[in-house]
């Protein structure tokens, strides 16, 4: 008999609660199909209660000096460090990424908490000269109020922390809705927040579906800002719904990220990069390398190197440190990726993989082969986001064609070029239409102290992480202090210049 599955409540106003009559759902380990936790399928009423708690907690949290809020973030970071081995394992068990990446997910959360704790001693406005004498002008930052964070399953501890640490340091209170399939990770993160001394109501957790909980949160008039990471279709719905209430909606959506491999590249270096970029997190990152655009002079040689290496690339138990790639995250994911593989087989040449893995432990989970298609640019698999371990390889004749192909997609998140030519590298930084460009490194692995986000259908212009993360969570107030002791009229008292 498997051990009884741990049950989690909602976290509202500083307490774990099970509202009467609640229904439950379980999350599932994609490597074994064993349950990972049991969670409440939140209702619109639960969402409303969480927003009420956040609204009530907001004024006192806003008025706490920002460096003191930073102290609490540091305490959360300390506790998360202590919990890292256990939490990293939960990430792997609930989402399927290999354990080194599960631990990396948690490390990214810790890094950002520490980074944002320091922001408590900055949160800088500007001082700006007045056109009048004896008048002082400045801007200050103020929190927005109640912020809703809706997060995806692929970085189930890192992304919630990107959003929550930034929102909190600015003085906002939060309602957090994690992706249903990684509710355990969300709940474990909130447990750590709660134990670190956050006042009740400052962070609230409502698990459940986007259609019910997400919609209710985004529609609530007391919510001023929504920060959403996920798919383009849902993102568009969230944006439209938020627009009705004239809310600020921050969106981080898809990608179709290219690596350009030039004929002068270090091919061994590129080989490691392509493997990590395409098959890290089983290709389920919005920054995943899903297109490899290769100069014709090195095309055959590099593809040979890649397929040779894949033949020795271990897919299996994500908790085993020797495993290169674990399962995809869910039955849904498996179905979607296999559908794309069928599309690919019709429109392109399958060069490697393409099958669901079967036999032994594979039969218990959602394991797919790492898959490579050789394709012309313009096929569906070369343009649509697959979000799985499927790489489209495209042959090009020169740099100009490579950039044209790289840019001709609806997304613009991450991009990369491997070349030893410094002029070419800088030209590519200018030419590639993306929020992120890597030189001689794959498209994944952004660091928290740099802004993260993209152009085109990847988002709506905002960035998270980095110091700019505070932009989406603060209002700017312009302040004019007239110490002339007389009425001075801007734009009218122009003789001042005399
Ligand atoms: C995402 O896939 O949504 O740059 C975020 C990276 C990670 C974050 C990815 N640090 O790949």
Boltz pocket constraint, residues with backbone or C-beta under 6 A from the ligand:
constraints:
  - pocket:
      binder: B
      contacts: [[A, 108], [A, 154], [A, 155], [A, 229], [A, 284], [A, 285], [A, 286], [A, 287], [A, 288], [A, 443], [A, 444], [A, 445], [A, 446], [A, 447]]
      max_distance: 6.0
